[in-house]
Structures are given as structure tokens and as C-alpha cells.
Amino acid sequence: MLRVRDVALHFRVHPATVYRWIHQGFLPAFRNGQPYRPGDKAPGALRIPESVLNSTETPDMSNREVA
């Protein structure tokens, strides 16, 4: 499991971008060993599976809604 900071370094983005991808559902994440669901208020650090790094591209943002 990786920290948000590690994923941000890999994709060359700011950690806030990784948090945004997690909250938008583009990246899977876990908190305290349980899958994270947006809106979850449980304490603890978010962790991202290492399999995310096997992706050669940043998460697909082409389908996102524009505000």
C-alpha cells in the first residue's frame, strides 16, 4: 500500500490532485484496511494499492463533469 505522497510523485502531480482523484472515484483507496468511500469520515490515513502504479497514464479525466 502506498501513501498519497508516493502516488503524487509517481504521476508528477500535487498530493491534493491525488486526493481529488480518490474522492471522485478515479483511484481506489483504503483506510484502516477497509475500502474508502467518498464521504467516509473515519479517521486514519488513506492508502492506495501498488497496482495503481502499473498504470502507464494518469487516471482518465475525460469523462468528468465540468462545473
C-alpha positions in Angstrom: 0.0 0.0 0.0 1.3 3.5 -0.9 0.9 6.9 0.7 -0.8 9.7 -1.2 2.6 11.4 -1.4 4.1 8.4 -3.2 1.4 8.3 -5.8 1.7 12.0 -6.4 5.4 11.7 -7.0 4.8 8.8 -9.4 2.2 10.7 -11.5 4.1 14.0 -11.1 1.0 15.8 -9.6 0.3 17.6 -6.3 -0.9 15.4 -3.5 -4.2 17.4 -3.5 -4.8 16.1 -7.0 -4.4 12.5 -5.8 -7.0 13.2 -3.0 -9.3 14.7 -5.6 -9.0 11.6 -7.8 -9.8 9.4 -4.8 -12.8 11.5 -3.9 -14.0 11.5 -7.5 -13.6 7.7 -7.7 -10.8 7.6 -10.2 -8.4 5.9 -7.8 -9.1 3.1 -5.3 -8.1 3.8 -1.8 -8.2 2.1 1.6 -8.5 3.5 5.2 -7.8 1.2 8.1 -7.8 -1.8 5.8 -11.4 -1.0 4.6 -12.2 0.3 1.1 -12.6 4.1 1.2 -16.0 5.5 0.1 -16.3 9.3 -0.6 -17.9 10.9 2.4 -16.4 8.5 4.8 -15.5 10.5 7.9 -13.5 7.7 9.7 -10.1 8.8 11.0 -6.9 7.3 9.6 -4.5 7.7 6.6 -5.6 6.8 3.1 -3.5 4.2 1.3 -3.5 3.4 -2.4 -2.8 -0.1 -3.8 0.5 -0.5 -5.5 -1.3 -1.8 -8.6 -2.3 1.8 -9.4 1.4 2.4 -10.3 1.2 -0.3 -13.0 -1.0 2.1 -15.0 1.1 4.0 -17.5 -1.2 7.0 -17.6 -2.8 9.3 -15.0 -6.4 8.5 -14.2 -8.8 9.1 -17.1 -10.3 12.6 -16.6 -12.1 12.8 -20.0 -15.4 11.7 -18.5 -15.5 14.2 -15.7 -18.2 16.8 -15.4 -17.3 20.4 -15.9 -18.8 22.8 -13.3 
